Amino acid sequence: IYAYTFLVGCLLLAMARGRVPWSFCHVCDGEDSLHLLSLSRRIPEAWVDWRHGGKRPRERMHSTVLLNMHSAEHLERLKRLARRSAPIVVQLRELFCQRVERIKDAEVYCIGIGLASPGMRELKDTWNADTPPDQKRRHVPYDSEGHISLVYIQGSFHKVAEAFVEQNRASVEGRSLTLNHITYQDEWGIDHRILLEGSGTSAGEPAAKLQKRTPPPAPPMPAASLSPSDFPLPMMSQPSASSSSSSSSSKLKSRPSPKSVLLEVDGSVLEGGGQILRMSSSYSVLFSQPIHISKIRAGRSKPGLASQHLESLRLARDVCGGTLEKDWVGSCDVALRPGQLSPSSSLRAHCGTAGAITLITQASLVPLLFAGGPCKCDLRGGTDVAWSPPLGFLKQVLRPTLARMGASFEVQCEIRGFYPQGGGHCILETKPVRAPLKAIDMSTRGDLTRANVTLFSCRGSGRAPPDAAQISQRVESALRKTFEAIPGIAIHITLESPKSLGEHIGKQWAEVVVESSSGALFHGSTEPKDLPGFGKAKGKGGLALSDVFVTAACAAASSVLPQLEQGCAVDVHLADQLILPASLASGTSKFLLAEPSLHTQTAIYIAKLMVPGLKVKEERKGKLTLLEIEGIAFDGELMPSEVANEGIEIAGSRSDDYDEELLALPSQGKPLKANSDLRRDFEADMKALSEEIGASIVVNAGGDKLVVSGTFKQREDANAQLTDILAFYFADT
């Protein structure tokens, strides 16, 4: 028996040692932060092809780092790299369902996730820099930044699987996780953790000890009630003594020549990304207020300006003939010194990548409206790309909404541009605003009356798809089921065939805009995908264009349904873009929102910071929020002054300003992640403290921070008690 056991053991060891060492990163943590496990569990067992892969368990939800690490020197190299590498951020870029071409004996599809991780790409590139050219593909066989295969699907279920992917795309794409180690598996199949110990930071990871994130500074208060020690940022110029004795209803004075004192803007607060750049540069140009933006995108895996942000700032500079300092890709702080606004027909912004034209437009649209005459901009980049509003949103939602406020502009698209090539080409033309913008009332939604559906088939020179009538009929029939909870809604379908950059590019996607009787507009869309016969879909037979459009249209409609069910009157992606025009308007604008997004909160913060006298009021209406903004009646020839102190309430003062701050948990919250019972107790204590002081205190999705929301007084009370509570839970860290 002993001899037999010994022989079997030797055989198993020999078999185990036959493995080729490699390294990978686990992306499904114990808390399922990326929702991969819950997504996998929602896929019906009947779809699964168990013979060709089945469902991946949690421990196999990983992404390859390096293959064929058969030499001991390879492990030492990896350890050296890890010692220099900061924690890596992995973001879910694209949920997909694709045919598995390597499986020849059956038709099998894979539902998986494409990853975006510049940090991982950098680690692989650094490895390959010291690798002989003929060996590079042995270690890094993929050009992408990583992917995860979740479930292998039988071919007969691929259409419903594709519909499942479209319906669930919005719930997972964009989620991110910070990894502090990668895993090396040796020839015995034993896993070894290799910590990423670099001193740099990735994605704003907190230090090991507790660090309170300083809340965004309050906006300027009346000079009579403010001492220099109360205000952390340089103040805009103060009114003269005579102005303070004038009528308190006057909020404007003649525009002086551009100022010389820079207003400091923290680029890392709240959303911490491009929203801050676009908003602050717009106000800077409008008010001739020089700004210095620091810590640009400090919380991102790749901090600093990307090409799209850079072109946005350069266009803002060119609109007013100003200057821009430190304007290069990767720059983490810039200074914009605006000149005088004037009309121009020769403006341009060419980012050279697939950077979103819609986001570039955001930074300069309102300043262009106040330039004093017609303006024309030549814009090149991406028209329909992930993580950005598509061109259809700009034309069908933002443009008609701003028209209600008195703004007029047109966008003509010459060529559509997609990731990764870009190459899109649009012409933006604006007409001058001769009076202050009008306030807009979007406090009631009304009845949902119409769904405008646009199906895009974009290939080369813009050939129209055949059988347009049949496609429209099939799509309308499918959408009737999607909108069955909205009786009487009219469905209008349009097929468009715009031009793409070349004959080799063929894309399809769908957009849905739902209208209400009050003029509210809600937008949903799918990300452009390859048409049958193009790109990833090349060589796939039997897929009719009508099937493709039915799937896309239903997915676009499904993406907008949650907003419709909530009862809000403002599209979630529109709300943040209306804060700036509302702050300049004459009168009080009202917006009935779902929970204000982080982009909307950021837009409000920048508006309060840069528009003296701005009044902002938020009121809960059940599960919705009524946001009211009293504008300053800006007309382009005048600029806001400090508001006189007589009888004017400053919204957002320290006594009642509802805001949010982040507290980094000690040791990145690892004790809570490692012990589910401890986390339940901790969350129960946070709930009890929230009820006691009236604030909201919750652990974020990543489990490494506390989100504390409330008035200034409530947040102060929470901070006072949290010190002791955190000391109790993290005493050993």
C-alpha positions in Angstrom: 0.0 0.0 0.0 2.8 2.4 0.9 4.7 1.6 -2.3 1.5 2.1 -4.4 0.8 5.4 -2.6 4.3 6.6 -3.2 4.2 5.7 -6.9 0.8 7.5 -7.4 2.2 10.6 -5.6 5.3 10.6 -7.8 3.1 10.3 -10.9 0.9 13.2 -9.8 3.9 15.4 -9.0 5.4 14.6 -12.4 2.1 15.6 -14.1 1.8 18.8 -12.0 5.4 19.7 -12.8 4.6 19.5 -16.5 2.9 23.0 -16.3 4.5 26.0 -17.8 4.8 28.8 -15.3 2.9 32.0 -16.0 1.5 35.1 -14.3 -2.0 36.6 -14.1 -4.2 39.0 -12.1 -7.4 38.0 -10.3 -10.2 40.5 -11.0 -13.0 38.9 -9.0 -12.4 39.8 -5.4 -14.3 38.5 -2.3 -16.8 41.3 -2.5 -17.4 40.9 -6.3 -16.7 44.6 -6.7 -16.8 44.3 -10.5 -20.1 42.3 -10.4 -18.6 39.7 -12.6 -19.7 36.7 -10.5 -23.3 38.1 -10.1 -23.4 38.7 -13.9 -22.2 35.1 -14.6 -24.8 33.7 -12.3 -27.6 35.4 -14.2 -26.7 33.5 -17.4 -29.1 30.5 -17.8 -27.4 27.1 -17.4 -29.2 25.9 -20.5 -27.1 28.2 -22.6 -23.8 27.0 -21.3 -21.5 24.7 -23.4 -19.9 22.7 -20.7 -17.9 20.6 -23.1 -15.9 23.6 -24.4 -15.3 25.6 -21.3 -18.5 26.0 -19.3 -18.7 28.8 -16.7 -15.6 30.2 -15.1 -15.6 29.9 -11.3 -14.5 33.0 -9.2 -10.9 31.8 -8.9 -10.5 31.5 -12.7 -11.8 35.0 -13.4 -8.4 36.3 -14.2 -6.5 38.1 -16.9 -3.1 37.0 -18.3 0.0 39.1 -17.5 2.9 37.0 -18.9 3.1 33.5 -20.4 5.9 31.0 -20.7 7.9 32.0 -17.6 9.9 28.8 -17.6 13.2 30.3 -16.5 14.1 31.2 -12.9 15.4 34.5 -14.3 11.9 35.3 -15.5 10.5 35.2 -12.0 13.3 37.4 -10.7 12.6 39.9 -13.5 8.9 40.0 -12.6 9.7 40.6 -8.9 12.0 43.5 -9.9 9.3 45.0 -12.0 6.7 44.6 -9.2 8.9 46.4 -6.7 8.9 49.4 -9.1 5.2 49.2 -10.1 2.4 50.9 -8.2 -1.0 49.2 -7.7 -2.7 48.7 -11.0 -6.2 49.9 -11.9 -8.2 47.5 -14.0 -11.4 48.9 -15.6 -14.2 46.9 -17.4 -14.1 48.4 -20.9 -16.4 46.2 -23.0 -18.9 43.4 -22.3 -18.9 41.2 -25.5 -20.3 38.0 -27.0 -18.0 36.6 -29.7 -17.6 33.4 -31.7 -14.6 31.4 -30.4 -12.7 30.7 -33.7 -10.2 28.3 -32.1 -12.9 25.8 -31.4 -13.4 23.9 -34.7 -15.6 21.0 -33.7 -18.6 23.1 -32.6 -20.1 26.6 -32.9 -19.2 28.2 -29.5 -19.5 31.8 -28.3 -17.9 33.4 -25.4 -19.4 36.1 -23.1 -16.5 38.0 -21.7 -15.2 41.4 -20.6 -12.5 43.5 -22.3 -10.3 45.3 -19.9 -8.7 48.8 -19.9 -5.6 49.0 -17.8 -2.8 51.4 -18.8 -0.9 50.3 -15.8 -1.0 46.7 -16.9 0.0 47.7 -20.4 2.9 49.7 -19.0 4.1 46.7 -17.0 4.0 44.4 -20.1 5.8 47.0 -22.2 8.5 47.4 -19.6 9.0 43.6 -19.6 9.2 43.5 -23.4 11.7 46.3 -23.5 14.3 43.9 -22.1 13.1 40.9 -24.2 14.7 39.7 -27.5 12.3 40.6 -30.4 11.7 36.9 -31.3 10.6 36.1 -27.7 8.2 39.0 -27.1 5.1 37.2 -28.4 5.9 34.2 -26.3 5.4 36.2 -23.1 2.9 38.9 -24.2 0.8 37.3 -27.0 -2.1 39.8 -26.8 -2.1 43.4 -28.0 -5.1 44.3 -25.8 -4.8 45.3 -22.2 -6.5 42.1 -21.1 -9.8 40.3 -21.1 -11.8 37.8 -19.0 -13.8 34.9 -20.4 -16.9 34.4 -18.2 -19.1 31.8 -19.9 -18.9 29.7 -23.1 -22.3 29.6 -24.9 -23.8 27.0 -27.3 -24.1 28.4 -30.8 -27.9 27.9 -30.8 -28.2 30.5 -28.0 -25.9 33.1 -29.4 -28.7 35.6 -30.4 -30.3 35.6 -26.9 -26.8 35.8 -25.4 -26.0 38.9 -27.5 -29.2 40.5 -26.3 -28.3 39.6 -22.8 -24.9 41.4 -23.3 -26.6 44.5 -24.6 -29.1 44.6 -21.8 -26.4 44.2 -19.1 -23.6 46.3 -20.7 -24.4 49.5 -18.8 -24.4 47.8 -15.4 -20.8 46.5 -15.6 -18.9 48.7 -18.1 -16.9 51.4 -16.4 -16.5 49.6 -13.1 -12.9 49.5 -11.8 -10.7 47.7 -9.3 -7.3 48.5 -8.0 -4.9 45.5 -7.7 -2.0 45.5 -5.3 -0.5 42.2 -6.5 -0.2 39.8 -9.4 -0.1 36.0 -9.2 2.7 33.8 -10.4 1.9 30.1 -10.9 4.9 27.8 -10.8 5.4 24.5 -12.6 3.7 22.7 -9.7 0.5 24.7 -10.1 1.2 26.6 -6.8 0.2 30.2 -6.8 2.5 32.9 -5.4 1.5 36.5 -4.7 3.9 39.2 -6.0 3.1 42.6 -4.4 3.2 45.7 -6.5 5.3 47.8 -4.1 6.2 50.9 -6.2 6.1 54.3 -4.5 3.9 55.8 -7.2 0.2 55.8 -6.9 -2.4 54.5 -9.3 -6.0 55.6 -9.5 -5.8 57.7 -6.4 -5.2 54.8 -4.1 -5.0 56.1 -0.5 -2.0 55.8 1.7 -1.9 53.1 4.3 -2.9 55.4 7.1 -6.2 57.3 7.4 -6.2 60.4 5.4 -9.2 62.7 5.5 -9.9 64.1 2.1 -10.3 67.8 2.4 -13.8 68.8 1.2 -14.0 71.2 -1.7 -13.7 74.8 -0.6 -16.9 76.7 -0.2 -17.7 79.3 -2.9 -16.9 83.0 -2.3 -18.9 84.6 0.5 -19.7 88.3 0.9 -16.6 90.3 1.7 -18.2 91.8 4.8 -18.6 88.4 6.4 -15.3 86.9 5.2 -11.8 87.1 6.5 -8.8 86.0 4.5 -8.4 83.0 6.8 -11.9 81.8 6.0 -11.2 81.5 2.2 -8.6 78.9 1.0 -8.4 80.1 -2.6 -7.6 83.6 -4.1 -10.8 85.7 -4.2 -12.1 87.3 -7.3 -11.8 91.0 -7.3 -13.8 92.7 -4.6 -16.5 95.4 -5.3 -15.7 98.9 -4.5 -17.2 100.7 -1.5 -19.7 102.4 -3.8 -20.9 99.1 -5.2 -21.8 97.7 -1.8 -24.1 100.6 -1.2 -25.9 100.1 -4.5 -29.1 98.1 -5.0 -28.7 94.5 -3.9 -30.5 93.3 -7.0 -27.6 94.3 -9.2 -25.3 91.4 -9.7 -23.3 92.7 -12.6 -20.7 95.3 -13.5 -18.9 96.2 -16.7 -16.3 93.7 -17.9 -12.8 94.9 -17.0 -9.7 93.9 -18.8 -8.5 90.3 -18.0 -7.3 89.9 -14.5 -3.8 88.9 -13.5 -4.5 86.9 -10.3 -5.0 83.2 -10.9 -7.9 81.4 -9.3 -6.8 78.0 -8.1 -8.9 75.0 -9.2 -8.3 71.6 -7.7 -8.5 69.1 -10.5 -8.8 66.1 -8.2 -12.1 66.8 -6.3 -15.3 64.9 -6.7 -15.4 63.5 -10.3 -11.7 64.5 -10.6 -11.6 64.3 -14.4 -12.4 66.2 -17.6 -15.6 67.7 -16.1 -13.5 70.1 -14.0 -11.4 71.1 -16.9 -14.3 71.8 -19.2 -16.4 73.7 -16.7 -13.6 75.8 -15.2 -12.1 76.8 -18.6 -15.6 77.9 -19.8 -16.1 80.2 -16.8 -12.5 81.4 -17.2 -13.1 82.5 -20.8 -16.6 84.0 -20.0 -15.5 86.0 -17.0 -11.9 86.8 -18.1 -10.7 85.1 -15.0 -7.3 83.4 -15.2 -7.2 80.0 -13.6 -4.6 77.5 -12.5 -5.8 73.9 -12.5 -3.7 71.5 -10.4 -3.7 67.8 -9.7 -5.4 67.1 -13.1 -7.0 63.7 -13.1 -4.9 62.8 -10.1 -7.1 59.8 -9.3 -6.9 58.2 -12.7 -4.6 55.3 -13.5 -2.8 57.6 -16.0 -3.0 61.1 -14.5 -2.7 64.3 -16.4 -4.1 65.6 -19.7 -5.1 63.2 -22.4 -5.3 64.4 -26.0 -9.0 65.2 -25.8 -8.6 67.3 -22.7 -5.7 69.1 -24.2 -7.6 70.0 -27.4 -10.6 71.2 -25.2 -8.3 73.6 -23.4 -6.6 74.8 -26.5 -10.0 75.5 -28.2 -11.1 77.5 -25.1 -7.8 79.4 -25.3 -8.3 80.1 -29.0 -11.9 81.3 -28.6 -10.7 84.2 -26.5 -7.1 84.7 -27.8 -5.6 83.8 -24.5 -2.6 81.8 -23.4 -2.3 78.3 -22.1 0.8 77.2 -20.1 2.1 73.6 -19.7 -0.2 72.4 -22.5 1.1 69.0 -23.3 -0.2 65.4 -23.0 0.4 64.2 -19.5 0.6 67.6 -17.9 -0.8 67.6 -14.4 -1.4 71.3 -14.1 -2.1 74.1 -16.5 -2.7 77.8 -16.4 -5.3 79.5 -18.7 -5.0 83.3 -19.1 -8.0 84.3 -21.2 -8.1 87.3 -23.6 -11.1 89.0 -25.0 -14.0 87.0 -26.5 -14.5 87.7 -30.2 -16.2 85.9 -33.1 -14.2 83.7 -35.4 -14.8 81.4 -38.3 -11.4 79.7 -38.3 -11.4 77.8 -35.0 -10.2 74.2 -35.0 -9.6 71.3 -32.6 -7.9 68.2 -34.0 -7.0 65.8 -31.2 -5.4 63.2 -33.5 -7.1 60.3 -31.7 -10.6 59.0 -31.1 -11.1 61.7 -28.4 -14.7 62.6 -28.2 -15.8 65.6 -30.3 -18.8 66.1 -28.0 -16.6 66.6 -24.9 -14.3 69.0 -26.8 -17.4 71.0 -27.7 -18.6 71.2 -24.1 -15.6 73.2 -23.1 -16.2 76.1 -25.5 -19.9 75.9 -26.6 -21.2 78.5 -24.2 -18.3 80.9 -24.6 -18.8 80.7 -28.4 -22.5 81.7 -27.9 -21.3 84.9 -26.1 -18.5 85.7 -28.5 -20.5 88.6 -30.0 -21.0 87.2 -33.5 -21.3 83.9 -35.5 -18.5 81.4 -34.9 -17.4 78.3 -36.8 -15.2 75.4 -35.5 -13.6 72.5 -37.4 -13.6 69.5 -35.1 -11.9 66.2 -35.6 -11.8 63.1 -33.4 -14.3 60.5 -32.3 -18.0 61.1 -32.9 -19.4 58.0 -31.3 -17.0 56.5 -28.7 -17.3 54.8 -25.3 -17.4 56.8 -22.1 -18.6 59.9 -23.9 -22.0 61.3 -25.1 -22.4 60.3 -28.8 -23.0 62.9 -31.5 -26.7 62.0 -31.5 -27.0 63.2 -27.9 -25.5 66.6 -28.7 -27.8 67.0 -31.7 -31.1 65.5 -30.4 -31.0 66.2 -26.7 -28.6 69.0 -25.7 -29.3 71.3 -28.7 -33.1 71.4 -28.4 -32.9 71.8 -24.7 -30.5 74.8 -24.9 -32.7 76.2 -27.7 -35.4 76.5 -25.0 -33.0 78.8 -23.1 -32.3 81.0 -26.2 -29.1 79.3 -27.5 -28.7 78.4 -31.1 -26.1 76.2 -32.7 -25.8 73.6 -35.4 -23.5 70.5 -35.9 -22.9 69.1 -39.3 -21.1 65.7 -39.4 -19.0 65.1 -42.5 -17.4 61.7 -41.4 -18.1 59.5 -38.4 -15.2 58.6 -36.2 -14.8 55.5 -34.0 -12.4 54.0 -31.6 -9.5 53.5 -32.1 -8.9 55.3 -35.4 -10.9 58.4 -34.7 -10.9 60.5 -37.9 -14.4 61.9 -37.4 -15.1 65.3 -38.8 -17.7 67.8 -37.6 -18.4 71.5 -38.2 -19.9 73.4 -35.3 -21.6 76.7 -36.0 -23.0 79.0 -33.3 -25.2 82.1 -33.5 -24.6 84.9 -31.0 -26.7 85.3 -27.8 -27.8 88.9 -27.7 -29.4 88.8 -24.2 -29.1 86.7 -21.1 -30.1 83.1 -21.5 -33.6 82.3 -20.3 -34.2 80.1 -17.2 -35.7 76.7 -18.0 -38.3 74.8 -15.9 -37.7 71.0 -16.1 -39.4 70.3 -12.8 -42.2 68.1 -14.2 -41.8 65.3 -16.7 -45.3 64.9 -18.1 -46.5 61.9 -20.2 -44.1 59.9 -22.4 -45.4 60.5 -25.9 -42.8 59.5 -28.5 -39.7 57.4 -29.1 -37.5 58.5 -31.9 -35.3 55.6 -32.9 -32.3 56.0 -35.2 -30.6 53.0 -36.7 -27.1 53.7 -38.0 -25.4 51.7 -40.8 -22.1 53.4 -41.4 -19.8 52.0 -44.1 -17.4 53.8 -46.3 -19.1 56.3 -48.6 -22.4 55.9 -46.8 -24.4 53.2 -48.7 -27.9 52.8 -47.4 -28.8 49.3 -46.2 -31.2 47.2 -48.3 -34.7 46.2 -47.1 -35.0 49.4 -45.0 -38.8 49.0 -44.8 -38.5 45.4 -43.5 -35.9 46.4 -41.0 -38.1 49.3 -39.7 -41.1 47.0 -39.3 -39.1 44.3 -37.4 -37.5 46.9 -35.1 -40.8 48.6 -34.3 -42.4 45.3 -33.5 -39.6 44.4 -31.1 -39.7 47.8 -29.5 -43.4 47.6 -28.8 -42.6 44.8 -26.4 -39.7 46.8 -24.8 -42.0 49.8 -24.3 -45.1 47.7 -23.3 -45.2 49.6 -19.9 -45.7 52.9 -21.8 -49.1 52.6 -23.4 -49.8 54.8 -26.4 -46.2 55.8 -27.1 -45.5 56.6 -30.7 -42.4 54.9 -32.2 -40.7 56.7 -35.1 -37.8 54.9 -36.8 -35.2 56.4 -39.1 -32.3 54.7 -40.8 -29.2 56.7 -41.5 -26.1 55.8 -43.5 -23.3 58.3 -42.6 -19.8 58.1 -44.0 -17.0 56.5 -42.2 -13.2 57.0 -42.5 -12.7 54.3 -45.1 -14.3 51.4 -47.0 -12.8 49.0 -44.6 -14.8 50.4 -41.7 -18.4 49.3 -41.2 -20.3 50.0 -38.0 -23.8 49.7 -36.7 -25.5 51.1 -33.6 -28.8 52.5 -32.5 -30.0 55.5 -30.6 -33.3 56.1 -28.9 -34.7 59.5 -27.7 -37.9 59.4 -25.7 -39.9 62.6 -25.6 -42.4 63.7 -22.9 -45.3 66.1 -23.1 -43.3 68.7 -21.1 -40.4 68.7 -23.5 -38.2 66.4 -21.5 -35.8 64.2 -23.6 -34.2 61.0 -22.5 -31.4 59.3 -24.5 -30.2 55.7 -24.8 -27.7 54.2 -27.3 -25.5 51.3 -28.0 -21.8 51.5 -28.7 -20.9 51.2 -32.4 -20.1 47.6 -33.3 -18.8 46.0 -36.5 -21.3 45.3 -39.2 -21.5 41.7 -40.5 -18.5 41.3 -42.8 -16.4 43.9 -41.1 -13.7 43.9 -38.3 -14.5 41.4 -35.6 -17.7 40.4 -37.4 -15.8 39.5 -40.6 -16.4 36.0 -41.8 -19.5 35.5 -39.6 -22.2 34.1 -41.8 -26.0 33.9 -41.3 -26.3 37.2 -39.4 -29.0 39.4 -41.1 -28.7 43.1 -40.7 -32.3 43.2 -39.4 -31.3 40.9 -36.6 -28.4 43.2 -35.7 -30.6 46.2 -35.6 -33.4 44.6 -33.6 -30.8 43.7 -30.9 -29.2 47.1 -31.0 -32.5 49.0 -30.9 -33.9 46.9 -28.0 -30.6 47.4 -26.1 -30.7 51.2 -26.6 -34.3 51.3 -25.5 -33.6 49.1 -22.4 -30.8 51.4 -21.4 -33.1 54.4 -21.1 -36.0 52.5 -19.3 -34.5 52.9 -15.8 -34.7 56.7 -16.1 -38.2 56.6 -17.4 -39.3 54.4 -14.5 -37.8 56.8 -11.9 -40.0 59.7 -13.0 -37.3 62.3 -13.3 -37.6 65.1 -15.9 -33.9 65.5 -16.9 -31.7 62.9 -18.6 -28.9 61.8 -16.3 -26.2 62.7 -18.8 -27.9 66.0 -19.6 -28.1 67.4 -16.1 -24.4 68.2 -15.6 -24.3 70.0 -19.0 -27.1 72.3 -17.9 -25.5 73.6 -14.7 -23.3 76.1 -16.6 -26.0 77.7 -18.8 -28.4 77.8 -15.8 -25.9 79.6 -13.7 -25.7 82.4 -16.4 -29.4 82.6 -17.1 -31.9 85.2 -16.1 -34.2 83.7 -13.5 -34.4 80.4 -11.6 -34.0 77.1 -13.5 -35.5 74.0 -12.0 -34.5 70.4 -12.7 -36.2 67.3 -11.4 -33.4 64.7 -11.2 -32.8 61.2 -10.1 -29.9 61.0 -7.6 -27.5 63.7 -8.8 -24.6 62.0 -10.6 -21.0 62.7 -9.6 -20.6 64.7 -12.8 -23.6 66.8 -11.8 -22.2 67.3 -8.3 -18.9 68.4 -9.8 -20.5 70.8 -12.1 -22.4 72.4 -9.2 -19.2 72.7 -7.2 -17.3 74.5 -10.0 -20.3 76.8 -10.6 -20.3 77.8 -6.9 -16.6 78.3 -7.0 -16.5 80.5 -10.0 -19.8 82.4 -10.0 -20.1 84.7 -7.1 -23.6 85.2 -5.8 -24.9 82.0 -7.4 -27.8 80.4 -5.5 -28.2 76.7 -5.6 -30.9 74.8 -3.7 -31.5 71.0 -3.5 -34.7 69.5 -2.2 -35.5 65.8 -1.9 -38.8 64.8 -3.5 -39.2 61.2 -2.5 -36.6 59.3 -4.5 -36.0 62.3 -6.7 -34.1 65.6 -6.2 -35.4 69.0 -7.2 -32.5 71.2 -8.1 -33.0 75.0 -8.4 -30.4 77.4 -9.7 -30.9 81.2 -9.7 -28.7 82.5 -12.5 -26.9 85.8 -12.6 -28.3 87.2 -15.9 -25.0 87.2 -17.7 -25.2 88.9 -21.1 -21.6 88.6 -22.4 -20.8 92.3 -22.1 -21.0 92.2 -18.3 -19.4 90.0 -15.7 -20.4 88.9 -12.2 -19.2 91.0 -9.3 -19.1 90.0 -5.7 -22.7 90.2 -4.4 -23.4 93.0 -2.0 -24.1 91.9 1.5 -27.5 93.6 1.9 -30.2 91.0 2.3 -28.7 88.5 -0.1 -28.4 84.9 1.0 -25.4 83.1 -0.3 -26.3 79.5 -1.3 -23.8 76.9 -0.3 -22.6 78.8 2.8 -20.9 76.7 5.4 -24.0 76.5 7.6 -26.2 74.6 5.2 -24.2 73.5 2.2 -25.0 69.8 1.4 -21.9 68.2 0.1 -19.8 65.0 0.0 -16.3 64.1 1.2 -14.3 60.9 1.1 -12.4 59.3 3.9 -9.7 56.8 3.0 -9.9 53.7 5.3 -6.7 52.5 7.0 -4.8 49.8 5.1 -7.1 50.4 2.1 -10.0 48.7 4.0 -8.3 45.3 3.8 -9.5 44.0 7.2 -13.1 44.6 6.1 -12.5 42.9 2.7 -10.9 39.9 4.4 -13.6 39.4 7.1 -17.2 39.6 5.9 -18.6 39.5 9.5 -16.4 42.4 10.5 -17.6 44.4 7.5 -21.3 43.7 8.4 -20.7 45.0 11.9 -18.8 48.0 10.5 -21.6 48.9 8.1 -24.2 48.5 10.8 -22.3 51.0 12.9 -22.1 53.4 10.0 -25.9 53.1 9.5 -26.5 53.8 13.2 -24.2 56.8 13.1 -25.9 58.1 10.0 -29.3 57.9 11.7 -27.9 59.6 14.8 -26.5 62.7 13.1 -28.6 62.9 9.9 -25.8 62.3 7.4 -25.2 59.5 5.0 -22.1 57.4 5.7 -21.5 54.4 3.5 -18.6 52.2 2.4 -17.8 52.7 -1.3 -18.0 49.9 -3.9 -14.2 49.4 -3.7 -14.4 48.9 0.1 -11.4 51.3 0.6 -13.2 54.6 1.4 -16.1 56.1 3.3 -18.5 58.4 1.5 -19.8 61.0 4.0 -22.7 63.1 2.6 -24.5 65.9 4.5 -24.4 69.5 5.5 -21.2 71.0 6.7 -22.3 70.6 10.4 -23.4 67.0 9.8 -20.0 66.1 8.2 -18.2 67.8 11.0 -20.1 65.7 13.6 -19.5 62.5 11.6 -15.8 63.2 11.4 -15.6 63.8 15.2 -17.1 60.4 15.9 -15.5 58.4 13.1 -12.0 59.0 14.6 -12.8 56.7 17.5 -14.8 54.2 15.5 -12.0 53.7 12.9 -9.4 53.4 15.7 -11.5 50.5 17.1 -12.0 48.7 13.9 -8.4 49.2 12.5 -6.5 49.1 15.8 -4.0 46.5 14.4 -3.3 48.2 11.1 
